[in-house]
Amino acid sequence: MNQPSVEPSRRLLLRVGGFDFFGRLEVDLAPRSADLLASLLPLERAALHARWSGEAVWVPLGPGLKLDAENATAYPQPGQLLLYAGPASEPELLIPYGACAFASRVGPLAGNHVITLEGEISALRELGETVLWKGAQSLQLAWAD
C-alpha cells in the first residue's frame, strides 16, 4: 500500500459562516481519502443543509472525483466528517451535527470518515441550525498551520 503524502499531525481549520473548528485528517484510517481531500485544499465552497441525511451539512465538491470505499460509514457521529466520491451520487463532504444517516435521492450512502474535529464541537449544532434556517453558508477548509 502506498504511504499517504499528508503528515498525520497537520491540523485543519474548518470555517463555516461565523464558526471555526479544528480537526485532523484520518491519514491512517483513510489514506487515499486524506490525500484526495488534501489535494483540494484550500477549499472554498457553499455549505448546504443535508435534509436527506438528517442533522448534517453537506458541501458539493463538483464532478470528476472518484474514490472507493475506505473507512466508510453511513452513520457518522458529530465531528466525524465524511468524504464521498462514489458512483451513486455526486462527490461531497458531509458534516454531521446530530443524528445522521447518510443518504441521497438514490438512497443510503456510505462515506469515508476522513476528518475528525477536535476540541470543543458543541457549536456544530448551532452551525447546522444556522444553515437549516438561514440558508447556505460560506465554507473554507484549509491547513491551520
C-alpha positions, 0 to 999 in steps of 0.5 A: 500500500502506498504511504499517504503524502499528508503528515498525520499531525497537520491540523485543519481549520474548518470555517463555516459562516461565523464558526471555526473548528479544528480537526485532523485528517484520518491519514491512517484510517483513510489514506487515499481519502486524506490525500484526495481531500488534501489535494483540494485544499484550500477549499472554498465552497457553499455549505448546504443543509443535508435534509436527506441525511438528517442533522448534517451539512453537506458541501458539493465538491463538483464532478470528476472525483472518484474514490472507493470505499475506505473507512466508510460509514453511513452513520457518522457521529458529530465531528466525524466528517465524511468524504464521498466520491462514489458512483451513486451520487455526486462527490461531497463532504458531509458534516454531521451535527446530530443524528445522521444517516447518510443518504441521497435521492438514490438512497443510503450512502456510505462515506469515508470518515476522513476528518475528525474535529477536535476540541470543543464541537458543541457549536456544530449544532448551532452551525447546522441550525444556522444553515437549516434556517438561514440558508447556505453558508460560506465554507473554507477548509484549509491547513491551520498551520 
